[in-house]
Amino acid sequence: MSKKAKQHKATVPGNGLAVNVLGNSKEELNQALKTWKRKVKNAGVIETCQERREFIKPSVINRAKMITAKFIQQVRDNREKLY
């Protein structure tokens, strides 16, 4: 069975983060765990949990967004000057 076929059989319909373990060997358990970790990481579950550990004021979040936006705009302006 190919790797893609194993991944397809390991998915659980209706639950995007669930993974079936196809056999009872250690390698198959490791593959299922690896797949589950990748799904959780791509879904952003860990990042949201880390963000919710501590309250951050909305003004601080907005200030950080403004600072990054200003920096990106400066980079774009500098890039346009070069061309």
N, C-alpha and C positions, 0 to 999 in steps of 0.2 A: 504494500500500500504506500502510495506516495505521501510526501509531507503535506501537500495541499489537501489530499483526501482525508488524512488524519485530522487536520485542523477543521475541516468541514464537519466531520463526524463528532468532533469534540464540542461543537457549539450547541447551546441549548436554545430551542426556539422560544421566543417570547421573553427571554431574559438575556440581555446583551452582555452582562458581566459574568454569567455562569459558564462553567466549563465542565464537561464530562471527562472522567478518567476512563480511557478505553480498555485498559487491561489491569493486571495486578502486579506488574513488574515495576521496579524502581525507576527505570528509564521513562516509562509511560507516565508515571506520577510526576517526575521532574518536568516532562514536556507539558503536562497539564498545568502545573504550577507556573511555569515560564509563560505560558499563554495567558493565564489569569493575571499575572503581574503586568504584562504588556497591555491587556485590556483595561485594567484599573488605571494605569499610568496615562493611557491615551484618553480615557474618559475624564481625567482631571480630578479624580476623587481625592487623591492624596494632597494635591495643592489646595483644594477648598478646605480640607480639614486643617491644614497648617495655617491658612488665613483666618479661620474661625477661632483659633486658640486664644487670640488676643484681639480686643476691640481697637480698631484704628478709626480715628475721627474722619468723617467725610471730607473735612477741609484739608487734612493731611493728604488724603488720596487725590483730591483735586489738584493740590499744589504739585504733587509728584507728576501727575499727568501733564500739567502745564510746563513743568521743567523739561520733561522728555519731548514734548511737542516743540518747544522752542529750540532744543538741540537738533531735532530732526530737520526743522525748517532751516536752521543755519547750515547744516550739512548740504541740504538741497540747494540753497542759495550759492554756496561755495562751488558746488558741482556745476551749476549753471554758468557761473563766471568762467570756469575753465573751458567750457565749450563754446 
